Amino acid sequence: MKLAQLIGNRQIAQTLQNALIRGMLAHAYLFHGAQGVGKRTGALALAQAYLCLEPVEGDSCGQCLSCRKVASGNHPDVHIYRPSGASIKIEQVRELQKTLYFKPYEGKGKVYILEGADTMKAEAANSMLKSMEEPPEDTLLIFIATNTYAILPTILSRCQAMHFKKVSQGAVEEWLMGEIGLQGDKARFVAALADGSLAKALEWSGSEEARLIRDQLVQLARSMRNLSLSDVFKISEEWEKKKEELVSALDLLEIWYRDLLIWQETEVQDLLVNIDCLEMIKEEVGVWNSRDLMVVLDALEEAKKALRSNGNLRLVLDRLFITLNEPQDKGELRRTS
């Protein structure tokens, strides 16, 4: 992929292209941001542009032998390191260091890409730091990380940091329709679920699993109003045991209740994600008022926050399901005529 083809982070691509044109590329870069937003793709695009035999305006031509080798993962001067298990080990850093000062095999330089740079333990990070103090001039280091706070400040200070933002829902939807071939309604649904991640969008685009899970969750949410409080707590207990599945489940529920609120306030179909459930949405909004829907959305956000921070997940799940079970305003009727 060319730098100019990066989706959702055009400013980063332009900055890198300008640096290549001026011959002012840094020796080390840190590409950081949420998972699936294009950091690894950006690193490979930069490697391709850096090693391209016929560069065009600071970008790769995409056609020369070097570009084709980078794209296929077979360029001998592009070295990619990924965490071994949970982290990048000291042995991997030492392996990198053995070839760092070798001459390039066939290109004008060498590129080292370290995915999961934020997983380096202190020993590995300190060893890596020594290599960064006097790097070879023909060598480009690209660190990829999600959490910059887990990286040694001394390493951060030697990198040019570039924050990859989440891709807008519109851009993801356009990409799904243009590149993947999804139809409009499904593209909109998958793009909303992806939450700015092209990787997640690609994962969900190939199957109907997301819709099937959505249908199950909607049925659960609708039946929640008729359950006893003891049954509600049982469901909460079961959900707490399924932490791996909770992220997607909470995202899907949030999209559903967001659609209810949007229809409650606007009745504009084009704003809905679950457009295939329009009749059910029309029926369901008669059960809720806008204030209660806002409470539900707040509870969903709190549950997602607890999941990310290892907080008291059971407590927030209890609150979420109680919110779905009965109105917050007990003096106000839910049903409206």
PANU-814153 format. One record per residue: x, y, z of N, C-alpha, C, CB in turn. Coordinates in steps of 0.2 Angstrom, whole numbers, plus 5000, padded with zeros to 4 digits. Glycine has a CB too. Example, Ala and Ser with C-alpha at 12.3 -4.5 7.8 and 13.67 -1.06 7.14 Angstrom:
% PANU-814153
REC    nu    nv    nw   cau   cav   caw    cu    cv    cw   cbu   cbv   cbw
REC  5066  4972  5039  5062  4978  5039  5066  4984  5039  5057  4978  5045
REC  5064  4989  5035  5068  4995  5036  5064  5000  5039  5070  4997  5029
This chain:
% PANU-814153
REC    nu    nv    nw   cau   cav   caw    cu    cv    cw   cbu   cbv   cbw
REC  5004  4994  5000  5000  5000  5000  5004  5006  5000  4995  5000  5006
REC  5002  5011  4996  5006  5018  4996  5004  5022  5002  5004  5022  4990
REC  5008  5027  5004  5006  5031  5010  5000  5035  5008  5012  5036  5011
REC  4999  5037  5002  4993  5041  5000  4987  5037  5001  4994  5043  4993
REC  4987  5031  5001  4981  5026  5002  4979  5025  5009  4982  5020  4998
REC  4983  5028  5014  4981  5027  5021  4974  5030  5022  4986  5030  5025
REC  4970  5026  5025  4963  5028  5026  4962  5031  5033  4958  5022  5026
REC  4960  5037  5033  4958  5041  5040  4964  5044  5043  4955  5036  5044
REC  4970  5044  5040  4976  5047  5043  4980  5050  5038  4980  5042  5048
REC  4976  5054  5034  4980  5057  5028  4985  5062  5031  4975  5061  5024
REC  4984  5066  5036  4989  5070  5038  4996  5067  5040  4987  5074  5045
REC  4996  5061  5043  5002  5057  5044  5005  5056  5038  5000  5051  5049
REC  5001  5053  5033  5004  5051  5027  5008  5057  5023  4999  5048  5022
REC  5004  5063  5024  5007  5069  5020  5014  5071  5024  5002  5075  5020
REC  5014  5071  5031  5020  5072  5034  5026  5068  5032  5019  5072  5042
REC  5024  5061  5032  5030  5057  5030  5032  5058  5023  5027  5049  5031
REC  5027  5059  5018  5029  5060  5011  5034  5067  5011  5023  5061  5007
REC  5032  5072  5015  5036  5078  5014  5043  5077  5017  5033  5083  5019
REC  5043  5073  5022  5050  5071  5025  5054  5067  5020  5049  5067  5032
REC  5051  5062  5017  5055  5059  5011  5057  5063  5006  5050  5053  5009
REC  5053  5068  5004  5055  5072  4998  5061  5077  5000  5049  5077  4996
REC  5061  5079  5006  5066  5083  5009  5072  5080  5011  5063  5088  5014
REC  5072  5073  5011  5077  5069  5014  5078  5070  5022  5084  5071  5011
REC  5073  5071  5025  5073  5073  5032  5069  5068  5036  5070  5080  5034
REC  5069  5061  5034  5066  5056  5038  5069  5055  5044  5065  5050  5034
REC  5066  5054  5050  5069  5053  5056  5071  5046  5056  5064  5054  5062
REC  5076  5044  5061  5079  5037  5062  5074  5033  5065  5085  5038  5065
REC  5070  5036  5069  5065  5031  5073  5058  5035  5074  5068  5030  5080
REC  5053  5031  5072  5046  5033  5073  5042  5029  5078  5042  5033  5066
REC  5037  5032  5081  5033  5028  5085  5026  5029  5082  5033  5030  5093
REC  5023  5024  5080  5016  5024  5077  5011  5022  5083  5015  5020  5071
REC  5007  5026  5086  5003  5024  5091  4996  5025  5090  5006  5027  5098
REC  4991  5022  5094  4984  5023  5093  4981  5016  5095  4982  5025  5086
REC  4974  5017  5094  4970  5011  5096  4971  5005  5091  4962  5013  5095
REC  4969  4999  5093  4970  4993  5089  4966  4994  5082  4969  4987  5093
REC  4969  4992  5077  4966  4991  5070  4965  4997  5067  4959  4988  5072
REC  4968  5003  5068  4967  5009  5065  4972  5011  5059  4968  5015  5070
REC  4977  5006  5058  4981  5006  5052  4988  5008  5054  4979  5012  5048
REC  4990  5006  5060  4997  5008  5062  5002  5003  5058  4998  5007  5069
REC  5001  4997  5058  5005  4992  5054  5005  4993  5047  5003  4985  5056
REC  4999  4995  5044  4999  4996  5037  5003  5003  5036  4991  4998  5035
REC  5003  5008  5040  5006  5014  5039  5014  5012  5039  5005  5019  5044
REC  5016  5008  5044  5023  5006  5044  5026  5003  5038  5024  5001  5050
REC  5022  4998  5035  5024  4995  5029  5023  5000  5023  5019  4989  5028
REC  5019  5004  5023  5018  5009  5018  5025  5014  5018  5012  5013  5018
REC  5027  5015  5024  5033  5020  5025  5039  5016  5023  5034  5022  5032
REC  5039  5009  5025  5045  5005  5022  5045  5005  5015  5044  4998  5025
REC  5039  5004  5012  5039  5003  5005  5041  5010  5001  5032  5001  5002
REC  5039  5015  5004  5041  5022  5001  5048  5023  5002  5037  5027  5004
REC  5051  5021  5008  5058  5022  5009  5063  5018  5005  5060  5020  5017
REC  5061  5012  5003  5065  5008  4999  5063  5008  4992  5064  5001  5002
REC  5058  5011  4990  5056  5012  4983  5062  5014  4978  5050  5016  4982
REC  5062  5010  4972  5067  5012  4967  5065  5018  4963  5069  5006  4963
REC  5059  5019  4962  5056  5025  4958  5051  5029  4962  5054  5022  4951
REC  5053  5032  4967  5048  5035  4971  5045  5041  4968  5051  5038  4978
REC  5038  5042  4969  5035  5048  4966  5032  5052  4971  5029  5045  4962
REC  5034  5059  4972  5032  5064  4976  5032  5061  4984  5025  5066  4975
REC  5038  5058  4986  5038  5056  4992  5034  5049  4994  5036  5061  4997
REC  5032  5046  4989  5028  5040  4990  5031  5034  4986  5021  5041  4989
REC  5029  5028  4987  5031  5023  4983  5028  5022  4976  5030  5016  4987
REC  5031  5019  4971  5028  5019  4965  5023  5013  4965  5033  5018  4959
REC  5024  5008  4969  5020  5002  4970  5021  4997  4964  5013  5004  4969
REC  5026  4998  4960  5027  4994  4954  5034  4991  4954  5025  4997  4948
REC  5039  4994  4956  5045  4992  4956  5046  4985  4960  5051  4997  4958
REC  5052  4982  4959  5054  4976  4962  5054  4976  4969  5060  4973  4959
REC  5057  4982  4972  5057  4983  4979  5050  4984  4982  5061  4989  4981
REC  5046  4987  4979  5039  4988  4981  5035  4982  4981  5035  4993  4977
REC  5036  4978  4976  5032  4971  4976  5035  4967  4981  5033  4968  4969
REC  5041  4967  4983  5044  4963  4988  5041  4965  4995  5052  4963  4988
REC  5041  4971  4996  5038  4974  5003  5031  4972  5003  5039  4982  5003
REC  5027  4973  4998  5020  4971  4998  5019  4964  4999  5017  4973  4992
REC  5023  4960  4997  5022  4952  4998  5026  4950  5004  5025  4949  4992
REC  5029  4954  5008  5032  4952  5014  5039  4948  5013  5028  4948  5018
REC  5042  4949  5007  5048  4946  5005  5054  4950  5004  5047  4942  4999
REC  5054  4956  5007  5060  4960  5006  5065  4959  5011  5058  4968  5006
REC  5071  4957  5009  5076  4955  5014  5079  4961  5019  5082  4952  5010
REC  5077  4967  5017  5079  4973  5021  5074  4975  5026  5082  4978  5017
REC  5068  4972  5026  5062  4974  5030  5062  4968  5035  5056  4975  5026
REC  5063  4970  5042  5063  4965  5047  5057  4967  5052  5070  4965  5051
REC  5053  4962  5053  5047  4963  5057  5047  4959  5063  5040  4962  5053
REC  5047  4962  5069  5047  4958  5076  5040  4959  5079  5053  4961  5080
REC  5037  4954  5081  5031  4954  5085  5032  4951  5092  5026  4950  5081
REC  5028  4952  5097  5029  4949  5104  5029  4942  5103  5023  4952  5108
REC  5034  4939  5107  5034  4932  5108  5031  4930  5114  5042  4929  5108
REC  5024  4928  5113  5020  4927  5119  5017  4933  5121  5024  4924  5125
REC  5018  4936  5127  5015  4942  5129  5019  4948  5128  5013  4941  5137
REC  5026  4947  5126  5030  4953  5126  5036  4952  5121  5033  4955  5133
REC  5039  4957  5119  5045  4957  5115  5051  4955  5120  5046  4964  5111
REC  5054  4950  5119  5059  4948  5123  5066  4951  5122  5059  4940  5123
REC  5070  4950  5127  5077  4953  5126  5081  4949  5121  5081  4952  5133
REC  5079  4942  5120  5082  4938  5114  5081  4941  5107  5080  4931  5115
REC  5074  4944  5107  5072  4947  5100  5076  4953  5099  5065  4948  5100
REC  5077  4957  5104  5081  4963  5103  5088  4962  5101  5080  4968  5110
REC  5091  4957  5105  5098  4955  5103  5098  4952  5096  5100  4950  5108
REC  5093  4949  5094  5093  4946  5087  5093  4952  5082  5087  4942  5085
REC  5089  4957  5084  5089  4963  5079  5096  4967  5079  5084  4968  5082
REC  5099  4967  5085  5105  4971  5085  5111  4967  5081  5107  4971  5093
REC  5110  4961  5080  5115  4957  5077  5116  4960  5069  5114  4950  5077
REC  5110  4961  5067  5110  4963  5060  5109  4971  5059  5104  4960  5056
REC  5109  4975  5064  5108  4982  5064  5113  4985  5060  5107  4985  5071
REC  5119  4983  5061  5125  4987  5058  5128  4984  5051  5131  4988  5062
REC  5124  4978  5049  5126  4975  5043  5123  4980  5037  5122  4968  5042
REC  5127  4979  5031  5124  4983  5025  5118  4980  5023  5130  4983  5020
REC  5114  4984  5019  5108  4982  5017  5109  4976  5011  5103  4987  5013
REC  5105  4971  5011  5106  4966  5006  5105  4969  4999  5101  4960  5007
REC  5100  4973  4998  5099  4975  4991  5096  4982  4990  5094  4970  4987
REC  5093  4985  4995  5091  4991  4995  5095  4997  4998  5084  4992  5000
REC  5093  5003  4998  5097  5008  5000  5097  5009  5008  5095  5015  4997
REC  5093  5005  5011  5093  5005  5018  5090  4999  5021  5090  5011  5021
REC  5089  4999  5028  5085  4993  5031  5080  4996  5035  5090  4989  5036
REC  5074  4992  5036  5069  4995  5040  5067  4989  5045  5062  4996  5036
REC  5067  4991  5052  5065  4987  5057  5058  4989  5060  5070  4987  5063
REC  5053  4985  5060  5047  4986  5063  5045  4982  5069  5041  4985  5057
REC  5044  4985  5074  5043  4982  5081  5036  4983  5083  5048  4984  5086
REC  5032  4978  5081  5025  4978  5084  5024  4976  5091  5020  4973  5079
REC  5019  4980  5094  5019  4979  5102  5025  4981  5105  5018  4971  5103
REC  5027  4987  5103  5033  4990  5107  5032  4991  5114  5036  4996  5103
REC  5025  4992  5115  5024  4994  5122  5024  4988  5127  5017  4997  5123
REC  5025  4982  5124  5026  4976  5128  5033  4974  5130  5023  4970  5124
REC  5038  4978  5128  5045  4977  5130  5046  4978  5137  5049  4982  5126
REC  5049  4973  5140  5050  4973  5147  5057  4978  5148  5051  4966  5151
REC  5058  4979  5154  5064  4984  5156  5070  4982  5152  5064  4985  5163
REC  5072  4976  5153  5078  4973  5151  5079  4974  5143  5079  4966  5153
REC  5073  4972  5140  5073  4972  5132  5073  4980  5130  5067  4969  5129
REC  5069  4984  5134  5069  4991  5132  5076  4995  5133  5063  4995  5136
REC  5079  4993  5138  5086  4996  5139  5091  4994  5134  5088  4994  5146
REC  5090  4988  5132  5095  4985  5127  5093  4989  5120  5094  4978  5126
REC  5087  4990  5119  5085  4993  5113  5087  5000  5113  5077  4993  5112
REC  5087  5003  5119  5089  5010  5119  5096  5011  5117  5088  5013  5126
REC  5101  5006  5119  5108  5007  5117  5108  5007  5109  5112  5001  5120
REC  5104  5004  5106  5104  5003  5098  5102  5010  5095  5101  4998  5096
REC  5098  5013  5099  5095  5020  5096  5099  5026  5098  5088  5021  5100
REC  5104  5025  5102  5109  5031  5103  5113  5032  5097  5113  5029  5109
REC  5115  5027  5094  5119  5029  5088  5117  5024  5082  5127  5028  5089
REC  5111  5025  5080  5109  5021  5074  5112  5022  5068  5101  5022  5073
REC  5113  5017  5064  5116  5018  5057  5112  5022  5053  5116  5011  5053
REC  5115  5026  5049  5111  5031  5045  5106  5028  5040  5116  5036  5041
REC  5108  5022  5038  5103  5019  5032  5098  5015  5036  5108  5015  5028
REC  5097  5016  5042  5092  5011  5046  5086  5015  5048  5095  5008  5051
REC  5080  5013  5047  5074  5016  5049  5071  5011  5054  5069  5017  5043
REC  5069  5014  5060  5066  5010  5066  5059  5012  5066  5070  5011  5072
REC  5054  5008  5066  5047  5010  5067  5044  5006  5073  5043  5009  5060
REC  5042  5009  5078  5039  5006  5084  5031  5007  5083  5042  5009  5091
REC  5028  5001  5085  5021  5001  5084  5018  5000  5091  5018  4996  5079
REC  5014  5004  5094  5011  5003  5101  5004  5005  5102  5016  5007  5106
REC  5001  5003  5106  4994  5005  5108  4994  5010  5114  4989  4999  5110
REC  4998  5008  5119  4999  5012  5125  5006  5015  5126  4997  5008  5132
REC  5007  5021  5125  5013  5025  5125  5016  5025  5132  5013  5032  5122
REC  5011  5025  5137  5013  5025  5144  5018  5019  5146  5008  5026  5149
REC  5017  5014  5142  5021  5008  5144  5028  5008  5141  5017  5002  5142
REC  5030  5013  5137  5036  5013  5134  5041  5018  5138  5035  5016  5127
REC  5047  5016  5138  5052  5020  5142  5052  5027  5140  5059  5017  5142
REC  5052  5032  5144  5052  5039  5142  5059  5040  5138  5052  5044  5148
REC  5064  5037  5139  5070  5038  5135  5070  5036  5128  5076  5035  5139
REC  5066  5030  5127  5064  5028  5120  5060  5033  5117  5061  5021  5120
REC  5054  5035  5120  5050  5040  5117  5053  5046  5115  5044  5042  5123
REC  5058  5048  5119  5061  5055  5117  5066  5054  5111  5066  5057  5123
REC  5067  5048  5109  5071  5047  5103  5067  5045  5097  5076  5042  5104
REC  5061  5045  5098  5056  5044  5092  5052  5050  5090  5051  5038  5094
REC  5050  5050  5084  5045  5055  5082  5039  5051  5082  5047  5058  5074
REC  5034  5054  5087  5028  5050  5088  5023  5053  5083  5026  5051  5095
REC  5019  5048  5081  5013  5050  5077  5007  5046  5079  5015  5048  5069
REC  5002  5049  5081  4996  5046  5083  4991  5045  5078  4993  5051  5089
REC  4989  5038  5077  4984  5036  5072  4978  5037  5075  4986  5029  5070
REC  4973  5041  5072  4967  5041  5075  4962  5036  5073  4964  5048  5073
REC  4956  5035  5076  4951  5031  5074  4948  5033  5067  4946  5030  5079
REC  4947  5029  5063  4944  5031  5056  4937  5032  5057  4945  5025  5051
REC  4935  5038  5054  4928  5040  5054  4923  5034  5052  4927  5046  5051
REC  4917  5034  5055  4912  5029  5053  4911  5030  5045  4906  5030  5057
REC  4910  5036  5043  4909  5037  5036  4915  5034  5031  4908  5044  5034
REC  4921  5035  5033  4927  5033  5029  4927  5025  5029  4933  5035  5032
REC  4925  5022  5035  4925  5015  5036  4920  5012  5031  4924  5012  5043
REC  4914  5015  5031  4908  5013  5027  4910  5013  5020  4902  5017  5029
REC  4913  5019  5018  4915  5020  5011  4920  5014  5009  4918  5027  5010
REC  4925  5013  5013  4930  5008  5012  4927  5001  5011  4935  5008  5017
REC  4922  4999  5015  4919  4993  5015  4915  4992  5009  4914  4992  5021
REC  4912  4997  5006  4908  4997  5000  4912  4997  4994  4903  5003  5000
REC  4918  5001  4994  4922  5001  4988  4927  4996  4988  4926  5008  4989
REC  4930  4994  4993  4936  4989  4993  4933  4982  4995  4941  4991  4998
REC  4928  4981  4999  4926  4975  5001  4920  4972  4998  4925  4974  5009
REC  4916  4977  4995  4910  4976  4991  4904  4974  4995  4912  4970  4987
REC  4904  4977  5001  4898  4976  5005  4892  4981  5003  4899  4978  5013
REC  4886  4979  5004  4880  4983  5002  4879  4988  5007  4874  4979  5001
REC  4875  4994  5005  4875  4999  5010  4873  4998  5017  4870  5004  5007
REC  4867  4994  5018  4865  4993  5025  4870  4989  5029  4858  4990  5025
REC  4872  4984  5026  4877  4980  5030  4883  4984  5031  4879  4973  5026
REC  4886  4988  5026  4892  4992  5027  4891  4997  5033  4893  4996  5020
REC  4885  5000  5033  4884  5005  5038  4884  5001  5045  4877  5008  5037
REC  4881  4995  5046  4880  4991  5052  4887  4989  5054  4876  4985  5051
REC  4891  4987  5049  4898  4984  5051  4903  4990  5053  4901  4980  5045
REC  4902  4996  5049  4906  5002  5051  4905  5005  5058  4905  5007  5045
REC  4898  5004  5060  4897  5007  5066  4899  5002  5072  4889  5007  5067
REC  4899  4996  5070  4902  4991  5075  4909  4991  5076  4899  4984  5073
REC  4913  4993  5070  4920  4993  5070  4923  4998  5075  4922  4994  5063
REC  4919  5004  5076  4922  5009  5081  4928  5012  5078  4922  5006  5088
REC  4929  5013  5072  4935  5016  5069  4941  5012  5068  4937  5021  5074
REC  4940  5005  5068  4945  5000  5067  4944  4997  5060  4945  4995  5073
REC  4948  4998  5056  4948  4994  5049  4948  4987  5050  4953  4997  5044
REC  4953  4985  5055  4954  4978  5056  4948  4974  5059  4960  4977  5061
REC  4944  4978  5063  4938  4975  5066  4932  4975  5060  4935  4979  5072
REC  4932  4980  5056  4927  4980  5051  4929  4975  5046  4928  4987  5047
REC  4935  4973  5044  4936  4968  5040  4934  4961  5043  4944  4968  5038
REC  4935  4960  5050  4934  4954  5053  4926  4953  5053  4936  4955  5060
REC  4922  4958  5054  4915  4957  5054  4912  4957  5047  4912  4963  5058
REC  4915  4959  5042  4912  4960  5036  4911  4953  5032  4917  4964  5031
REC  4915  4948  5034  4915  4942  5031  4910  4937  5033  4921  4939  5031
REC  4906  4939  5038  4901  4934  5040  4894  4938  5043  4903  4930  5046
REC  4889  4934  5044  4883  4937  5047  4883  4936  5055  4877  4933  5044
REC  4889  4934  5058  4889  4933  5065  4887  4939  5069  4896  4931  5067
REC  4889  4945  5067  4887  4951  5071  4880  4952  5071  4891  4957  5067
REC  4876  4951  5065  4869  4952  5065  4866  4947  5069  4866  4952  5058
REC  4868  4941  5069  4865  4935  5073  4866  4937  5081  4868  4929  5072
REC  4872  4939  5083  4873  4941  5090  4868  4947  5091  4880  4943  5091
REC  4868  4952  5087  4864  4958  5088  4856  4956  5089  4864  4962  5082
REC  4854  4951  5085  4847  4949  5086  4846  4945  5093  4845  4944  5080
REC  4851  4941  5095  4850  4938  5101  4850  4943  5107  4856  4933  5102
REC  4854  4948  5106  4855  4954  5112  4849  4958  5112  4861  4958  5110
REC  4846  4959  5106  4840  4963  5106  4834  4960  5109  4838  4965  5099
REC  4833  4953  5108  4828  4949  5111  4829  4949  5118  4828  4942  5108
REC  4835  4948  5120  4837  4948  5128  4835  4955  5131  4844  4947  5129
REC  4837  4960  5128  4835  4967  5130  4828  4968  5131  4838  4972  5126
REC  4824  4966  5126  4817  4967  5126  4813  4963  5131  4814  4965  5119
REC  4816  4957  5132  4813  4952  5137  4815  4954  5144  4815  4945  5136
REC  4820  4958  5145  4823  4960  5152  4817  4963  5156  4829  4965  5151
REC  4813  4967  5153  4808  4971  5156  4803  4966  5160  4804  4975  5152
REC  4802  4960  5158  4797  4955  5161  4801  4950  5166  4794  4951  5155
REC  4807  4951  5167  4810  4946  5171  4810  4949  5179  4818  4946  5169
REC  4811  4944  5183  4811  4946  5190  4818  4948  5192  4809  4940  5195
REC  4819  4952  5197  4825  4954  5199  4831  4949  5200  4825  4959  5205
REC  4828  4943  5203  4833  4938  5204  4836  4935  5197  4830  4932  5208
REC  4831  4935  5192  4833  4932  5186  4838  4937  5182  4827  4932  5181
REC  4837  4944  5184  4841  4949  5181  4848  4948  5184  4839  4956  5183
REC  4849  4947  5190  4855  4946  5193  4859  4939  5191  4855  4945  5201
REC  4855  4934  5189  4858  4928  5186  4861  4930  5180  4852  4923  5186
REC  4858  4934  5175  4860  4935  5169  4867  4939  5170  4855  4939  5165
REC  4867  4944  5174  4873  4948  5176  4878  4944  5178  4871  4953  5181
REC  4877  4939  5182  4882  4934  5184  4885  4930  5178  4879  4929  5189
REC  4881  4928  5174  4883  4924  5168  4887  4929  5163  4877  4921  5164
REC  4885  4935  5162  4889  4939  5158  4896  4941  5161  4885  4946  5157
REC  4896  4941  5167  4903  4943  5170  4908  4937  5168  4902  4943  5178
REC  4906  4931  5167  4910  4925  5166  4912  4925  5158  4907  4919  5167
REC  4909  4930  5154  4911  4930  5147  4914  4936  5145  4904  4929  5143
REC  4920  4938  5148  4923  4944  5147  4926  4945  5140  4929  4945  5152
REC  4928  4939  5137  4930  4940  5130  4925  4942  5125  4933  4933  5128
REC  4919  4940  5127  4913  4942  5122  4910  4949  5124  4908  4936  5122
REC  4911  4951  5129  4908  4957  5132  4909  4963  5128  4910  4959  5139
REC  4915  4964  5125  4916  4971  5121  4911  4971  5116  4923  4971  5119
REC  4911  4966  5111  4906  4966  5106  4899  4967  5108  4908  4960  5101
REC  4897  4963  5113  4890  4963  5115  4888  4970  5118  4889  4958  5121
REC  4893  4973  5122  4891  4980  5124  4891  4985  5118  4896  4982  5129
REC  4895  4984  5113  4895  4989  5108  4888  4988  5104  4901  4987  5103
REC  4886  4982  5103  4880  4980  5099  4874  4983  5103  4879  4973  5098
REC  4874  4982  5109  4869  4985  5113  4868  4993  5113  4869  4983  5121
REC  4874  4996  5113  4875  5003  5113  4872  5006  5106  4882  5005  5114
REC  4874  5002  5101  4871  5004  5095  4864  5004  5094  4874  5000  5089
REC  4861  4998  5097  4854  4997  5097  4850  5003  5101  4852  4990  5101
REC  4852  5004  5107  4849  5009  5111  4850  5016  5108  4851  5009  5119
REC  4856  5017  5105  4857  5024  5102  4852  5025  5096  4864  5024  5099
REC  4850  5019  5092  4845  5020  5087  4838  5021  5090  4845  5013  5083
REC  4837  5018  5096  4830  5020  5099  4830  5027  5101  4829  5015  5105
REC  4835  5030  5104  4835  5037  5105  4835  5041  5099  4842  5039  5109
REC  4838  5040  5094  4838  5044  5088  4831  5044  5085  4843  5041  5083
REC  4828  5038  5085  4821  5037  5082  4816  5041  5087  4819  5030  5081
REC  4817  5040  5093  4813  5044  5098  4813  5051  5097  4815  5042  5105
REC  4819  5054  5095  4820  5061  5095  4819  5064  5088  4827  5063  5097
REC  4821  5060  5082  4821  5063  5076  4816  5059  5070  4828  5063  5073
REC  4816  5053  5071  4812  5048  5066  4815  5049  5059  4805  5050  5066
REC  4822  5050  5059  4825  5050  5053  4829  5043  5052  4831  5056  5053
REC  4827  5040  5046  4829  5033  5045  4836  5033  5043  4825  5030  5039
REC  4839  5038  5040  4846  5038  5037  4851  5038  5043  4847  5044  5033
REC  4849  5040  5049  4853  5041  5055  4854  5034  5058  4851  5046  5060
REC  4849  5029  5057  4849  5023  5060  4855  5018  5058  4843  5019  5060
REC  4858  5014  5062  4862  5009  5060  4858  5002  5059  4868  5008  5066
REC  4854  5001  5063  4850  4994  5063  4844  4996  5059  4848  4992  5070
REC  4845  4998  5052  4839  5000  5048  4835  4994  5046  4842  5003  5042
REC  4838  4988  5046  4834  4982  5045  4829  4980  5050  4839  4976  5044
REC  4830  4984  5056  4825  4982  5062  4820  4988  5063  4829  4981  5068
REC  4819  4992  5058  4815  4998  5058  4808  4997  5062  4814  5001  5052
REC  4805  4992  5060  4798  4991  5063  4799  4989  5070  4794  4985  5059
REC  4804  4985  5072  4805  4984  5079  4807  4990  5083  4810  4978  5080
REC  4811  4994  5080  4813  5000  5083  4807  5005  5084  4818  5004  5079
REC  4802  5005  5080  4796  5009  5080  4792  5007  5086  4792  5009  5074
REC  4792  5000  5087  4788  4997  5092  4791  4998  5099  4787  4990  5091
REC  4798  4998  5099  4802  4998  5105  4802  5005  5108  4809  4996  5104
REC  4802  5010  5104  4802  5017  5107  4796  5019  5111  4803  5022  5101
REC  4790  5015  5109  4784  5016  5113  4785  5014  5120  4779  5013  5110
REC  4790  5010  5122  4791  5008  5129  4796  5012  5133  4794  5001  5128
REC  4800  5016  5129  4805  5020  5133  4804  5028  5132  4812  5018  5130
REC  4806  5032  5137  4806  5039  5136  4814  5041  5135  4803  5043  5141
REC  4815  5046  5132  4822  5049  5131  4826  5049  5137  4822  5055  5127
REC  4824  5051  5142  4828  5051  5148  4830  5044  5150  4824  5054  5154
REC  4826  5039  5150  4828  5033  5152  4833  5030  5147  4822  5028  5153
REC  4832  5031  5141  4837  5029  5136  4844  5032  5137  4834  5031  5129
REC  4844  5038  5139  4851  5041  5141  4854  5038  5147  4850  5049  5142
REC  4850  5036  5152  4852  5032  5157  4855  5025  5155  4847  5031  5163
REC  4852  5022  5151  4854  5015  5148  4861  5016  5145  4849  5012  5143
REC  4861  5022  5140  4868  5023  5137  4873  5024  5141  4867  5028  5132
REC  4872  5028  5147  4877  5030  5152  4879  5023  5155  4874  5035  5157
REC  4875  5019  5157  4876  5013  5160  4880  5008  5156  4870  5009  5162
REC  4879  5008  5149  4883  5004  5144  4890  5007  5144  4880  5004  5137
REC  4891  5014  5144  4898  5017  5144  4901  5015  5150  4897  5024  5143
REC  4898  5015  5156  4901  5013  5162  4904  5006  5162  4896  5015  5168
REC  4900  5002  5159  4901  4995  5159  4908  4994  5155  4896  4990  5156
REC  4908  4997  5149  4914  4997  5144  4920  5000  5148  4912  5001  5138
REC  4919  5005  5151  4925  5008  5155  4927  5003  5160  4923  5015  5158
REC  4923  5000  5164  4925  4995  5169  4929  4989  5166  4919  4993  5173
REC  4926  4987  5160  4929  4982  5156  4937  4983  5154  4925  4980  5150
REC  4937  4990  5152  4944  4992  5150  4949  4993  5156  4944  4998  5146
REC  4946  4995  5161  4951  4997  5167  4951  4991  5172  4948  5003  5170
REC  4948  4985  5171  4948  4980  5176  4944  4982  5182  4955  4977  5178
REC  4939  4986  5182  4935  4989  5187  4930  4984  5190  4932  4995  5186
REC  4926  4986  5194  4921  4981  5197  4915  4980  5192  4918  4984  5203
REC  4917  4975  5187  4913  4974  5182  4906  4971  5184  4916  4969  5177
REC  4905  4967  5189  4899  4964  5191  4894  4970  5193  4900  4959  5197
REC  4897  4974  5197  4893  4980  5199  4890  4984  5194  4897  4985  5204
REC  4894  4986  5189  4891  4990  5183  4886  4986  5179  4897  4993  5179
REC  4888  4979  5178  4883  4975  5175  4876  4974  5178  4886  4968  5174
REC  4877  4974  5185  4870  4974  5189  4866  4980  5187  4872  4973  5196
REC  4870  4986  5188  4867  4992  5187  4864  4992  5180  4871  4998  5188
REC  4867  4990  5175  4865  4990  5168  4859  4986  5167  4870  4987  5163
REC  4859  4980  5169  4853  4976  5168  4847  4978  5173  4855  4968  5170
REC  4848  4981  5178  4843  4984  5182  4839  4989  5179  4845  4986  5189
REC  4844  4993  5175  4841  4999  5171  4837  4996  5166  4847  5003  5168
REC  4839  4991  5162  4835  4988  5157  4828  4985  5160  4839  4983  5153
REC  4829  4983  5166  4823  4979  5169  4817  4984  5171  4825  4975  5175
REC  4819  4990  5173  4814  4994  5176  4816  5001  5175  4812  4993  5183
REC  4811  5006  5174  4813  5013  5173  4816  5016  5179  4807  5017  5172
REC  4821  5021  5178  4824  5025  5184  4819  5029  5187  4830  5029  5181
REC  4815  5032  5183  4810  5036  5186  4803  5032  5188  4808  5042  5182
REC  4803  5029  5194  4798  5025  5195  4791  5028  5196  4799  5021  5202
REC  4791  5035  5196  4785  5038  5197  4782  5040  5190  4785  5045  5200
REC  4786  5038  5184  4784  5040  5178  4783  5034  5174  4789  5045  5174
REC  4777  5034  5170  4775  5028  5166  4780  5027  5160  4768  5028  5164
REC  4782  5021  5159  4786  5020  5153  4782  5021  5147  4790  5014  5153
REC  4777  5017  5147  4773  5017  5141  4769  5024  5139  4768  5011  5141
REC  4770  5026  5133  4766  5032  5131  4761  5030  5126  4771  5037  5128
REC  4756  5034  5125  4751  5033  5121  4753  5035  5114  4744  5035  5123
